[in-house]
Amino acid sequence: MSRIDDLIQELCPDGVPTMSLGELLDYEQPGRYLVASTDYRDEYATPVLTAGQTFILGYTDEVEGVYSANRESPVLIFDDFTTAFKWVDFPFKAKSSAMKMLTLRAGVPALIRYIYFAMQCIGFEPQDHARHWIGKYSLFRIPVPPLEVQCEIVRVLDKFTQLEAELEAELEARRTQYEHYRNSLLAFSNDVERVALGDLGDLFGGLTGKSKVDFTGGNARFIAYTNVFHNIAVRTDLDDFVKVAPGERQRTLAYGDVLFTGSSESADEVGMTSVVTSKLNESVYLNSFSIGFRPYDVEWLDPEFAKHLFRSHSLRSQIVKTANGVTRFNVSKTRLRKIQVPLPSRAEQARIARVLDNFEELTNDLTIGLPAELAARRKQYEHYRDRLLTFKELAS
């Protein structure tokens, strides 16, 4: 830190200029790099990437149209809908037409690795399902100090990143172990009754449109697509609001509802679920691009059990088959109604939920063990990153 402070005092004591991301980065559409087949196999050589949570969807044997990123010529892949982005320094194929490849513009006074860290400080949360790079994200401005300062900042933050990566690898191994255990525990024998989802309850869609008149005179809270995808839909402390038209046939959510993402750029990520496991004290709606399921009787399907069940391999393997598409996959409600849901006794559901809750706590509870250590490391990293990337702006 003292080295960086000395460089700033020497090279830019009066402040630093800012530039927009669009001035610093070129973008390329992924058309010629899109994978043609989804026949992914681990023995194939070329990874197929998404900028989303999964990152590597699988490996392909296609040799044409491979994007030739490497350590000397890295690229940022950017999801135009979610604004998620990843650093890539190896050859790859792309899955989504919504991905943009961002590279450093010729002659700009910046390092792409520095820009990558600076983009992490942009606290933009998209609220609509639209493309964001050209009209919104590329306009964000970041400080651009002298290259010597950028190099030192990158060196420090790379050290933090490496330490975090080591903890993430260890935690990922533990989560893989949890998923294996969960999938084994939820792979029921033929003795357990199975019932079609459509016979257990009703499916309903989320809100449509961007602006509606609220029949209560205020704002109604809704659960966003991203909240369902990341399994945090039960949180109602999120600042998401929507206006609902009078007489519109939309259901408020209730305890026991199972929520599905209804659309995705990846077949492997479509139909991700979250379950409402607590009583809601206010009207909460499901936002667009999502599907809700409400059991006829919550006693049939324990919500605490359902939150594990619908993310298990046995259910996920059925759910992904309900979607079709090419560059974007959409769940068919007709097919979704037909998936077979195992229904052990209520007592067995409760037992399994307790076991998996305890196991999941070891991999996700941010107050204990490895998750706590990783959370502390990330907080430390974010503190130093934000501090290092905060500059006095040079007066124009």
Protein Blocks (a to p, Z undefined) as FASTA:
>chain_A
ZZmmmmmmmmmmnopcdddfklmpccddfklmpcfbfcdcfkbmbdcddfblnlpabdcf
bfghpacbdfklgcddddfklopacddfbdcddfbfkbccddddehiacdfklmmmmmmm
pccdcfbdcdfklmmmmmpccddddfklmmmmmmmmmmmmmmmmmmmmmmmmmmmmmmmm
mmmmmmccfklccddfklnmccddddedjbdcdfklpacddddfklmmnopmmpckbccd
ddddehiacddddehiacddfbdfbfklgoiacddfbdcfbdcdddehiacdddfblklp
cfklmmmmmmmmklmmmmmmmpgcjkbccddfklmmmpccddddfklmmmmmmmmmmmmm
mmmmmkgcjllmmmmmmmmmmmmmmmmmpccdddZZ
